[in-house]
Amino acid sequence: MPVEEAVRSRVAELEQEIAALTVRLEAERNRLERLTVTRETLDELAAEGVAVGAVAPLSIEVEPVGGWSECRPSPSGGRG
């Protein structure tokens, strides 16, 4: 049953991809939580009259965990 073996193989590949994406998703959620806490802290300080504008904001490009290459679709559009 070569078709069944191929499907089993694809299922295993997809399970590995899901596991990797789950790890990346959790890392990005943690990053978002830290950014949210930072923004809320700055808002609270500003509301209390603390000069938070004295610090120049960083101009950075936020790269996703794992890098940009993992976020781009494959040339086949994800269809192996």
PyMOL Python script that loads the backbone (N, CA, C, O; Angstrom):
from pymol import cmd

cmd.read_pdbstr("""\
ATOM      1  N   MET A   1       0.825  -1.190   0.000  1.00  0.00           N
ATOM      2  CA  MET A   1       0.000   0.000   0.000  1.00  0.00           C
ATOM      3  C   MET A   1       0.869   1.254   0.000  1.00  0.00           C
ATOM      4  O   MET A   1       1.007   1.910   1.033  1.00  0.00           O
ATOM      5  N   PRO A   2       1.446   1.587  -1.127  1.00  0.00           N
ATOM      6  CA  PRO A   2       2.301   2.776  -1.182  1.00  0.00           C
ATOM      7  C   PRO A   2       1.551   4.076  -0.899  1.00  0.00           C
ATOM      8  O   PRO A   2       2.132   5.013  -0.352  1.00  0.00           O
ATOM      9  N   VAL A   3       0.288   4.145  -1.258  1.00  0.00           N
ATOM     10  CA  VAL A   3      -0.477   5.367  -1.004  1.00  0.00           C
ATOM     11  C   VAL A   3      -0.644   5.569   0.494  1.00  0.00           C
ATOM     12  O   VAL A   3      -0.486   6.683   0.993  1.00  0.00           O
ATOM     13  N   GLU A   4      -0.957   4.519   1.200  1.00  0.00           N
ATOM     14  CA  GLU A   4      -1.124   4.612   2.653  1.00  0.00           C
ATOM     15  C   GLU A   4       0.182   5.020   3.326  1.00  0.00           C
ATOM     16  O   GLU A   4       0.177   5.836   4.248  1.00  0.00           O
ATOM     17  N   GLU A   5       1.285   4.465   2.876  1.00  0.00           N
ATOM     18  CA  GLU A   5       2.592   4.828   3.439  1.00  0.00           C
ATOM     19  C   GLU A   5       2.899   6.305   3.182  1.00  0.00           C
ATOM     20  O   GLU A   5       3.427   6.995   4.054  1.00  0.00           O
ATOM     21  N   ALA A   6       2.569   6.779   1.991  1.00  0.00           N
ATOM     22  CA  ALA A   6       2.813   8.183   1.659  1.00  0.00           C
ATOM     23  C   ALA A   6       1.969   9.098   2.543  1.00  0.00           C
ATOM     24  O   ALA A   6       2.441  10.133   3.012  1.00  0.00           O
ATOM     25  N   VAL A   7       0.719   8.703   2.764  1.00  0.00           N
ATOM     26  CA  VAL A   7      -0.161   9.514   3.609  1.00  0.00           C
ATOM     27  C   VAL A   7       0.342   9.497   5.042  1.00  0.00           C
ATOM     28  O   VAL A   7       0.354  10.537   5.701  1.00  0.00           O
ATOM     29  N   ARG A   8       0.759   8.335   5.539  1.00  0.00           N
ATOM     30  CA  ARG A   8       1.310   8.260   6.902  1.00  0.00           C
ATOM     31  C   ARG A   8       2.541   9.149   7.042  1.00  0.00           C
ATOM     32  O   ARG A   8       2.725   9.826   8.054  1.00  0.00           O
ATOM     33  N   SER A   9       3.377   9.134   6.011  1.00  0.00           N
ATOM     34  CA  SER A   9       4.578   9.964   6.025  1.00  0.00           C
ATOM     35  C   SER A   9       4.207  11.443   6.075  1.00  0.00           C
ATOM     36  O   SER A   9       4.799  12.213   6.831  1.00  0.00           O
ATOM     37  N   ARG A  10       3.231  11.833   5.271  1.00  0.00           N
ATOM     38  CA  ARG A  10       2.800  13.242   5.256  1.00  0.00           C
ATOM     39  C   ARG A  10       2.184  13.633   6.596  1.00  0.00           C
ATOM     40  O   ARG A  10       2.404  14.748   7.070  1.00  0.00           O
ATOM     41  N   VAL A  11       1.427  12.746   7.207  1.00  0.00           N
ATOM     42  CA  VAL A  11       0.851  13.015   8.530  1.00  0.00           C
ATOM     43  C   VAL A  11       1.972  13.254   9.537  1.00  0.00           C
ATOM     44  O   VAL A  11       1.896  14.181  10.344  1.00  0.00           O
ATOM     45  N   ALA A  12       3.006  12.427   9.493  1.00  0.00           N
ATOM     46  CA  ALA A  12       4.135  12.591  10.416  1.00  0.00           C
ATOM     47  C   ALA A  12       4.832  13.933  10.178  1.00  0.00           C
ATOM     48  O   ALA A  12       5.202  14.618  11.132  1.00  0.00           O
ATOM     49  N   GLU A  13       5.012  14.308   8.906  1.00  0.00           N
ATOM     50  CA  GLU A  13       5.624  15.601   8.591  1.00  0.00           C
ATOM     51  C   GLU A  13       4.790  16.754   9.132  1.00  0.00           C
ATOM     52  O   GLU A  13       5.323  17.698   9.716  1.00  0.00           O
ATOM     53  N   LEU A  14       3.483  16.672   8.934  1.00  0.00           N
ATOM     54  CA  LEU A  14       2.602  17.736   9.417  1.00  0.00           C
ATOM     55  C   LEU A  14       2.623  17.830  10.941  1.00  0.00           C
ATOM     56  O   LEU A  14       2.581  18.927  11.498  1.00  0.00           O
ATOM     57  N   GLU A  15       2.688  16.690  11.609  1.00  0.00           N
ATOM     58  CA  GLU A  15       2.759  16.703  13.079  1.00  0.00           C
ATOM     59  C   GLU A  15       4.033  17.390  13.543  1.00  0.00           C
ATOM     60  O   GLU A  15       4.017  18.121  14.533  1.00  0.00           O
ATOM     61  N   GLN A  16       5.138  17.164  12.835  1.00  0.00           N
ATOM     62  CA  GLN A  16       6.392  17.832  13.185  1.00  0.00           C
ATOM     63  C   GLN A  16       6.287  19.336  12.940  1.00  0.00           C
ATOM     64  O   GLN A  16       6.758  20.131  13.753  1.00  0.00           O
ATOM     65  N   GLU A  17       5.675  19.728  11.831  1.00  0.00           N
ATOM     66  CA  GLU A  17       5.497  21.146  11.546  1.00  0.00           C
ATOM     67  C   GLU A  17       4.632  21.810  12.610  1.00  0.00           C
ATOM     68  O   GLU A  17       4.931  22.918  13.056  1.00  0.00           O
ATOM     69  N   ILE A  18       3.567  21.140  13.012  1.00  0.00           N
ATOM     70  CA  ILE A  18       2.681  21.687  14.045  1.00  0.00           C
ATOM     71  C   ILE A  18       3.433  21.870  15.352  1.00  0.00           C
ATOM     72  O   ILE A  18       3.272  22.886  16.028  1.00  0.00           O
ATOM     73  N   ALA A  19       4.253  20.891  15.709  1.00  0.00           N
ATOM     74  CA  ALA A  19       5.026  20.991  16.947  1.00  0.00           C
ATOM     75  C   ALA A  19       5.977  22.189  16.891  1.00  0.00           C
ATOM     76  O   ALA A  19       6.099  22.939  17.860  1.00  0.00           O
ATOM     77  N   ALA A  20       6.644  22.361  15.756  1.00  0.00           N
ATOM     78  CA  ALA A  20       7.569  23.491  15.614  1.00  0.00           C
ATOM     79  C   ALA A  20       6.812  24.816  15.647  1.00  0.00           C
ATOM     80  O   ALA A  20       7.262  25.770  16.282  1.00  0.00           O
ATOM     81  N   LEU A  21       5.678  24.884  14.975  1.00  0.00           N
ATOM     82  CA  LEU A  21       4.878  26.111  14.981  1.00  0.00           C
ATOM     83  C   LEU A  21       4.334  26.417  16.370  1.00  0.00           C
ATOM     84  O   LEU A  21       4.226  27.582  16.754  1.00  0.00           O
ATOM     85  N   THR A  22       3.995  25.389  17.116  1.00  0.00           N
ATOM     86  CA  THR A  22       3.490  25.584  18.478  1.00  0.00           C
ATOM     87  C   THR A  22       4.558  26.228  19.351  1.00  0.00           C
ATOM     88  O   THR A  22       4.258  27.118  20.147  1.00  0.00           O
ATOM     89  N   VAL A  23       5.793  25.786  19.207  1.00  0.00           N
ATOM     90  CA  VAL A  23       6.899  26.370  19.971  1.00  0.00           C
ATOM     91  C   VAL A  23       7.092  27.828  19.574  1.00  0.00           C
ATOM     92  O   VAL A  23       7.245  28.692  20.437  1.00  0.00           O
ATOM     93  N   ARG A  24       7.084  28.107  18.271  1.00  0.00           N
ATOM     94  CA  ARG A  24       7.251  29.480  17.805  1.00  0.00           C
ATOM     95  C   ARG A  24       6.102  30.367  18.255  1.00  0.00           C
ATOM     96  O   ARG A  24       6.319  31.513  18.649  1.00  0.00           O
ATOM     97  N   LEU A  25       4.880  29.847  18.201  1.00  0.00           N
ATOM     98  CA  LEU A  25       3.712  30.619  18.618  1.00  0.00           C
ATOM     99  C   LEU A  25       3.819  30.991  20.096  1.00  0.00           C
ATOM    100  O   LEU A  25       3.537  32.128  20.474  1.00  0.00           O
ATOM    101  N   GLU A  26       4.220  30.053  20.914  1.00  0.00           N
ATOM    102  CA  GLU A  26       4.361  30.335  22.347  1.00  0.00           C
ATOM    103  C   GLU A  26       5.438  31.398  22.585  1.00  0.00           C
ATOM    104  O   GLU A  26       5.263  32.274  23.432  1.00  0.00           O
ATOM    105  N   ALA A  27       6.533  31.329  21.855  1.00  0.00           N
ATOM    106  CA  ALA A  27       7.597  32.323  22.001  1.00  0.00           C
ATOM    107  C   ALA A  27       7.093  33.707  21.605  1.00  0.00           C
ATOM    108  O   ALA A  27       7.386  34.691  22.284  1.00  0.00           O
ATOM    109  N   GLU A  28       6.341  33.789  20.517  1.00  0.00           N
ATOM    110  CA  GLU A  28       5.801  35.081  20.073  1.00  0.00           C
ATOM    111  C   GLU A  28       4.754  35.605  21.050  1.00  0.00           C
ATOM    112  O   GLU A  28       4.680  36.810  21.288  1.00  0.00           O
ATOM    113  N   ARG A  29       3.950  34.718  21.612  1.00  0.00           N
ATOM    114  CA  ARG A  29       2.978  35.150  22.631  1.00  0.00           C
ATOM    115  C   ARG A  29       3.690  35.734  23.835  1.00  0.00           C
ATOM    116  O   ARG A  29       3.259  36.748  24.386  1.00  0.00           O
ATOM    117  N   ASN A  30       4.787  35.093  24.249  1.00  0.00           N
ATOM    118  CA  ASN A  30       5.567  35.608  25.379  1.00  0.00           C
ATOM    119  C   ASN A  30       6.152  36.979  25.052  1.00  0.00           C
ATOM    120  O   ASN A  30       6.146  37.881  25.890  1.00  0.00           O
ATOM    121  N   ARG A  31       6.653  37.129  23.837  1.00  0.00           N
ATOM    122  CA  ARG A  31       7.180  38.419  23.409  1.00  0.00           C
ATOM    123  C   ARG A  31       6.104  39.489  23.435  1.00  0.00           C
ATOM    124  O   ARG A  31       6.335  40.599  23.916  1.00  0.00           O
ATOM    125  N   LEU A  32       4.939  39.159  22.923  1.00  0.00           N
ATOM    126  CA  LEU A  32       3.828  40.113  22.911  1.00  0.00           C
ATOM    127  C   LEU A  32       3.434  40.498  24.330  1.00  0.00           C
ATOM    128  O   LEU A  32       3.157  41.666  24.603  1.00  0.00           O
ATOM    129  N   GLU A  33       3.406  39.541  25.216  1.00  0.00           N
ATOM    130  CA  GLU A  33       3.061  39.826  26.617  1.00  0.00           C
ATOM    131  C   GLU A  33       4.068  40.793  27.229  1.00  0.00           C
ATOM    132  O   GLU A  33       3.679  41.730  27.926  1.00  0.00           O
ATOM    133  N   ARG A  34       5.365  40.575  26.974  1.00  0.00           N
ATOM    134  CA  ARG A  34       6.384  41.478  27.511  1.00  0.00           C
ATOM    135  C   ARG A  34       6.225  42.884  26.937  1.00  0.00           C
ATOM    136  O   ARG A  34       6.351  43.873  27.660  1.00  0.00           O
ATOM    137  N   LEU A  35       5.947  42.970  25.636  1.00  0.00           N
ATOM    138  CA  LEU A  35       5.744  44.287  25.020  1.00  0.00           C
ATOM    139  C   LEU A  35       4.512  44.976  25.587  1.00  0.00           C
ATOM    140  O   LEU A  35       4.523  46.187  25.811  1.00  0.00           O
ATOM    141  N   THR A  36       3.467  44.224  25.816  1.00  0.00           N
ATOM    142  CA  THR A  36       2.241  44.785  26.381  1.00  0.00           C
ATOM    143  C   THR A  36       2.499  45.318  27.784  1.00  0.00           C
ATOM    144  O   THR A  36       2.062  46.420  28.115  1.00  0.00           O
ATOM    145  N   VAL A  37       3.195  44.560  28.602  1.00  0.00           N
ATOM    146  CA  VAL A  37       3.508  44.999  29.963  1.00  0.00           C
ATOM    147  C   VAL A  37       4.370  46.260  29.915  1.00  0.00           C
ATOM    148  O   VAL A  37       4.154  47.191  30.690  1.00  0.00           O
ATOM    149  N   THR A  38       5.331  46.289  29.017  1.00  0.00           N
ATOM    150  CA  THR A  38       6.192  47.468  28.893  1.00  0.00           C
ATOM    151  C   THR A  38       5.374  48.689  28.507  1.00  0.00           C
ATOM    152  O   THR A  38       5.523  49.751  29.110  1.00  0.00           O
ATOM    153  N   ARG A  39       4.505  48.547  27.501  1.00  0.00           N
ATOM    154  CA  ARG A  39       3.671  49.672  27.075  1.00  0.00           C
ATOM    155  C   ARG A  39       2.767  50.134  28.209  1.00  0.00           C
ATOM    156  O   ARG A  39       2.626  51.336  28.435  1.00  0.00           O
ATOM    157  N   GLU A  40       2.153  49.194  28.925  1.00  0.00           N
ATOM    158  CA  GLU A  40       1.275  49.559  30.040  1.00  0.00           C
ATOM    159  C   GLU A  40       2.047  50.280  31.134  1.00  0.00           C
ATOM    160  O   GLU A  40       1.547  51.235  31.729  1.00  0.00           O
ATOM    161  N   THR A  41       3.262  49.826  31.398  1.00  0.00           N
ATOM    162  CA  THR A  41       4.098  50.478  32.411  1.00  0.00           C
ATOM    163  C   THR A  41       4.419  51.907  31.990  1.00  0.00           C
ATOM    164  O   THR A  41       4.337  52.830  32.800  1.00  0.00           O
ATOM    165  N   LEU A  42       4.785  52.087  30.724  1.00  0.00           N
ATOM    166  CA  LEU A  42       5.072  53.433  30.228  1.00  0.00           C
ATOM    167  C   LEU A  42       3.838  54.316  30.288  1.00  0.00           C
ATOM    168  O   LEU A  42       3.941  55.497  30.618  1.00  0.00           O
ATOM    169  N   ASP A  43       2.675  53.763  29.974  1.00  0.00           N
ATOM    170  CA  ASP A  43       1.430  54.536  30.056  1.00  0.00           C
ATOM    171  C   ASP A  43       1.163  54.974  31.498  1.00  0.00           C
ATOM    172  O   ASP A  43       0.766  56.113  31.745  1.00  0.00           O
ATOM    173  N   GLU A  44       1.384  54.063  32.440  1.00  0.00           N
ATOM    174  CA  GLU A  44       1.175  54.390  33.851  1.00  0.00           C
ATOM    175  C   GLU A  44       2.142  55.483  34.309  1.00  0.00           C
ATOM    176  O   GLU A  44       1.754  56.413  35.017  1.00  0.00           O
ATOM    177  N   LEU A  45       3.406  55.356  33.895  1.00  0.00           N
ATOM    178  CA  LEU A  45       4.391  56.371  34.266  1.00  0.00           C
ATOM    179  C   LEU A  45       4.025  57.724  33.672  1.00  0.00           C
ATOM    180  O   LEU A  45       4.145  58.753  34.337  1.00  0.00           O
ATOM    181  N   ALA A  46       3.583  57.721  32.429  1.00  0.00           N
ATOM    182  CA  ALA A  46       3.190  58.977  31.791  1.00  0.00           C
ATOM    183  C   ALA A  46       1.987  59.583  32.510  1.00  0.00           C
ATOM    184  O   ALA A  46       1.921  60.801  32.677  1.00  0.00           O
ATOM    185  N   ALA A  47       1.047  58.761  32.933  1.00  0.00           N
ATOM    186  CA  ALA A  47      -0.138  59.247  33.647  1.00  0.00           C
ATOM    187  C   ALA A  47       0.246  59.846  34.995  1.00  0.00           C
ATOM    188  O   ALA A  47      -0.440  60.736  35.496  1.00  0.00           O
ATOM    189  N   GLU A  48       1.336  59.365  35.582  1.00  0.00           N
ATOM    190  CA  GLU A  48       1.807  59.883  36.872  1.00  0.00           C
ATOM    191  C   GLU A  48       2.695  61.112  36.691  1.00  0.00           C
ATOM    192  O   GLU A  48       3.164  61.698  37.667  1.00  0.00           O
ATOM    193  N   GLY A  49       2.920  61.492  35.440  1.00  0.00           N
ATOM    194  CA  GLY A  49       3.721  62.684  35.183  1.00  0.00           C
ATOM    195  C   GLY A  49       5.202  62.426  35.044  1.00  0.00           C
ATOM    196  O   GLY A  49       5.986  63.372  34.969  1.00  0.00           O
ATOM    197  N   VAL A  50       5.600  61.183  35.007  1.00  0.00           N
ATOM    198  CA  VAL A  50       7.016  60.869  34.825  1.00  0.00           C
ATOM    199  C   VAL A  50       7.365  61.122  33.368  1.00  0.00           C
ATOM    200  O   VAL A  50       6.609  60.742  32.473  1.00  0.00           O
ATOM    201  N   ALA A  51       8.494  61.757  33.123  1.00  0.00           N
ATOM    202  CA  ALA A  51       8.894  62.119  31.762  1.00  0.00           C
ATOM    203  C   ALA A  51       9.396  60.891  31.015  1.00  0.00           C
ATOM    204  O   ALA A  51      10.597  60.627  30.967  1.00  0.00           O
ATOM    205  N   VAL A  52       8.476  60.156  30.443  1.00  0.00           N
ATOM    206  CA  VAL A  52       8.881  58.966  29.682  1.00  0.00           C
ATOM    207  C   VAL A  52       9.320  59.331  28.277  1.00  0.00           C
ATOM    208  O   VAL A  52       9.963  58.528  27.602  1.00  0.00           O
ATOM    209  N   GLY A  53       8.986  60.522  27.831  1.00  0.00           N
ATOM    210  CA  GLY A  53       9.387  60.957  26.500  1.00  0.00           C
ATOM    211  C   GLY A  53      10.861  61.301  26.415  1.00  0.00           C
ATOM    212  O   GLY A  53      11.386  61.529  25.325  1.00  0.00           O
ATOM    213  N   ALA A  54      11.529  61.338  27.551  1.00  0.00           N
ATOM    214  CA  ALA A  54      12.943  61.687  27.565  1.00  0.00           C
ATOM    215  C   ALA A  54      13.793  60.597  26.922  1.00  0.00           C
ATOM    216  O   ALA A  54      14.921  60.848  26.498  1.00  0.00           O
ATOM    217  N   VAL A  55      13.262  59.420  26.855  1.00  0.00           N
ATOM    218  CA  VAL A  55      13.987  58.311  26.252  1.00  0.00           C
ATOM    219  C   VAL A  55      13.511  58.164  24.818  1.00  0.00           C
ATOM    220  O   VAL A  55      12.322  57.972  24.563  1.00  0.00           O
ATOM    221  N   ALA A  56      14.445  58.257  23.888  1.00  0.00           N
ATOM    222  CA  ALA A  56      14.074  58.135  22.477  1.00  0.00           C
ATOM    223  C   ALA A  56      13.684  56.692  22.178  1.00  0.00           C
ATOM    224  O   ALA A  56      14.396  55.764  22.562  1.00  0.00           O
ATOM    225  N   PRO A  57      12.567  56.500  21.502  1.00  0.00           N
ATOM    226  CA  PRO A  57      12.176  55.135  21.156  1.00  0.00           C
ATOM    227  C   PRO A  57      13.167  54.530  20.167  1.00  0.00           C
ATOM    228  O   PRO A  57      13.723  55.223  19.315  1.00  0.00           O
ATOM    229  N   LEU A  58      13.368  53.251  20.296  1.00  0.00           N
ATOM    230  CA  LEU A  58      14.258  52.547  19.380  1.00  0.00           C
ATOM    231  C   LEU A  58      13.542  52.326  18.060  1.00  0.00           C
ATOM    232  O   LEU A  58      12.347  52.033  18.023  1.00  0.00           O
ATOM    233  N   SER A  59      14.274  52.469  17.009  1.00  0.00           N
ATOM    234  CA  SER A  59      13.721  52.172  15.690  1.00  0.00           C
ATOM    235  C   SER A  59      14.314  50.842  15.256  1.00  0.00           C
ATOM    236  O   SER A  59      15.429  50.783  14.738  1.00  0.00           O
ATOM    237  N   ILE A  60      13.559  49.787  15.473  1.00  0.00           N
ATOM    238  CA  ILE A  60      14.046  48.459  15.133  1.00  0.00           C
ATOM    239  C   ILE A  60      13.010  47.725  14.309  1.00  0.00           C
ATOM    240  O   ILE A  60      11.816  48.020  14.368  1.00  0.00           O
ATOM    241  N   GLU A  61      13.483  46.779  13.554  1.00  0.00           N
ATOM    242  CA  GLU A  61      12.586  45.895  12.831  1.00  0.00           C
ATOM    243  C   GLU A  61      12.470  44.636  13.667  1.00  0.00           C
ATOM    244  O   GLU A  61      13.472  43.985  13.962  1.00  0.00           O
ATOM    245  N   VAL A  62      11.269  44.298  14.042  1.00  0.00           N
ATOM    246  CA  VAL A  62      11.057  43.141  14.898  1.00  0.00           C
ATOM    247  C   VAL A  62      11.027  41.897  14.035  1.00  0.00           C
ATOM    248  O   VAL A  62      10.162  41.740  13.173  1.00  0.00           O
ATOM    249  N   GLU A  63      11.980  41.017  14.276  1.00  0.00           N
ATOM    250  CA  GLU A  63      12.057  39.775  13.519  1.00  0.00           C
ATOM    251  C   GLU A  63      11.373  38.677  14.318  1.00  0.00           C
ATOM    252  O   GLU A  63      11.609  38.551  15.519  1.00  0.00           O
ATOM    253  N   PRO A  64      10.537  37.887  13.675  1.00  0.00           N
ATOM    254  CA  PRO A  64       9.868  36.810  14.393  1.00  0.00           C
ATOM    255  C   PRO A  64      10.857  35.764  14.875  1.00  0.00           C
ATOM    256  O   PRO A  64      11.927  35.586  14.292  1.00  0.00           O
ATOM    257  N   VAL A  65      10.492  35.087  15.932  1.00  0.00           N
ATOM    258  CA  VAL A  65      11.310  33.997  16.444  1.00  0.00           C
ATOM    259  C   VAL A  65      11.514  32.996  15.320  1.00  0.00           C
ATOM    260  O   VAL A  65      10.551  32.597  14.665  1.00  0.00           O
ATOM    261  N   GLY A  66      12.741  32.589  15.093  1.00  0.00           N
ATOM    262  CA  GLY A  66      13.025  31.649  14.023  1.00  0.00           C
ATOM    263  C   GLY A  66      13.418  32.328  12.727  1.00  0.00           C
ATOM    264  O   GLY A  66      13.857  31.665  11.788  1.00  0.00           O
ATOM    265  N   GLY A  67      13.266  33.654  12.664  1.00  0.00           N
ATOM    266  CA  GLY A  67      13.675  34.397  11.476  1.00  0.00           C
ATOM    267  C   GLY A  67      12.571  34.550  10.456  1.00  0.00           C
ATOM    268  O   GLY A  67      11.539  33.882  10.510  1.00  0.00           O
ATOM    269  N   TRP A  68      12.824  35.459   9.517  1.00  0.00           N
ATOM    270  CA  TRP A  68      11.839  35.756   8.480  1.00  0.00           C
ATOM    271  C   TRP A  68      11.634  34.585   7.537  1.00  0.00           C
ATOM    272  O   TRP A  68      10.520  34.378   7.056  1.00  0.00           O
ATOM    273  N   SER A  69      12.661  33.824   7.263  1.00  0.00           N
ATOM    274  CA  SER A  69      12.550  32.760   6.270  1.00  0.00           C
ATOM    275  C   SER A  69      11.493  31.737   6.643  1.00  0.00           C
ATOM    276  O   SER A  69      10.877  31.134   5.765  1.00  0.00           O
ATOM    277  N   GLU A  70      11.278  31.535   7.931  1.00  0.00           N
ATOM    278  CA  GLU A  70      10.280  30.562   8.360  1.00  0.00           C
ATOM    279  C   GLU A  70       8.860  31.087   8.214  1.00  0.00           C
ATOM    280  O   GLU A  70       7.905  30.317   8.313  1.00  0.00           O
ATOM    281  N   CYS A  71       8.708  32.386   7.980  1.00  0.00           N
ATOM    282  CA  CYS A  71       7.382  32.982   7.867  1.00  0.00           C
ATOM    283  C   CYS A  71       6.912  33.074   6.425  1.00  0.00           C
ATOM    284  O   CYS A  71       5.729  33.289   6.160  1.00  0.00           O
ATOM    285  N   ARG A  72       7.825  32.913   5.514  1.00  0.00           N
ATOM    286  CA  ARG A  72       7.471  33.047   4.105  1.00  0.00           C
ATOM    287  C   ARG A  72       6.955  31.719   3.574  1.00  0.00           C
ATOM    288  O   ARG A  72       7.484  30.662   3.918  1.00  0.00           O
ATOM    289  N   PRO A  73       5.928  31.769   2.740  1.00  0.00           N
ATOM    290  CA  PRO A  73       5.426  30.518   2.170  1.00  0.00           C
ATOM    291  C   PRO A  73       6.442  29.906   1.225  1.00  0.00           C
ATOM    292  O   PRO A  73       7.249  30.607   0.615  1.00  0.00           O
ATOM    293  N   SER A  74       6.390  28.618   1.117  1.00  0.00           N
ATOM    294  CA  SER A  74       7.281  27.934   0.202  1.00  0.00           C
ATOM    295  C   SER A  74       6.846  28.225  -1.228  1.00  0.00           C
ATOM    296  O   SER A  74       5.696  28.603  -1.455  1.00  0.00           O
ATOM    297  N   PRO A  75       7.747  28.056  -2.200  1.00  0.00           N
ATOM    298  CA  PRO A  75       7.375  28.318  -3.592  1.00  0.00           C
ATOM    299  C   PRO A  75       6.154  27.510  -4.046  1.00  0.00           C
ATOM    300  O   PRO A  75       5.424  27.930  -4.944  1.00  0.00           O
ATOM    301  N   SER A  76       5.942  26.364  -3.427  1.00  0.00           N
ATOM    302  CA  SER A  76       4.789  25.542  -3.803  1.00  0.00           C
ATOM    303  C   SER A  76       3.535  25.984  -3.077  1.00  0.00           C
ATOM    304  O   SER A  76       2.482  25.361  -3.218  1.00  0.00           O
ATOM    305  N   GLY A  77       3.638  27.064  -2.292  1.00  0.00           N
ATOM    306  CA  GLY A  77       2.476  27.556  -1.566  1.00  0.00           C
ATOM    307  C   GLY A  77       2.092  26.681  -0.391  1.00  0.00           C
ATOM    308  O   GLY A  77       0.946  26.696   0.058  1.00  0.00           O
ATOM    309  N   GLY A  78       3.073  25.902   0.114  1.00  0.00           N
ATOM    310  CA  GLY A  78       2.813  25.051   1.262  1.00  0.00           C
ATOM    311  C   GLY A  78       2.192  23.724   0.869  1.00  0.00           C
ATOM    312  O   GLY A  78       1.828  22.916   1.723  1.00  0.00           O
ATOM    313  N   ARG A  79       2.075  23.512  -0.432  1.00  0.00           N
ATOM    314  CA  ARG A  79       1.498  22.258  -0.894  1.00  0.00           C
ATOM    315  C   ARG A  79       2.619  21.387  -1.422  1.00  0.00           C
ATOM    316  O   ARG A  79       3.103  21.583  -2.537  1.00  0.00           O
ATOM    317  N   GLY A  80       3.030  20.416  -0.603  1.00  0.00           N
ATOM    318  CA  GLY A  80       4.180  19.590  -0.947  1.00  0.00           C
ATOM    319  C   GLY A  80       3.952  18.740  -2.072  1.00  0.00           C
ATOM    320  O   GLY A  80       4.844  17.989  -2.469  1.00  0.00           O
TER     321      GLY A  80
END
""", "prot")
cmd.dss("prot")
cmd.show_as("cartoon", "prot")
cmd.util.cbc("prot")
cmd.orient("prot")
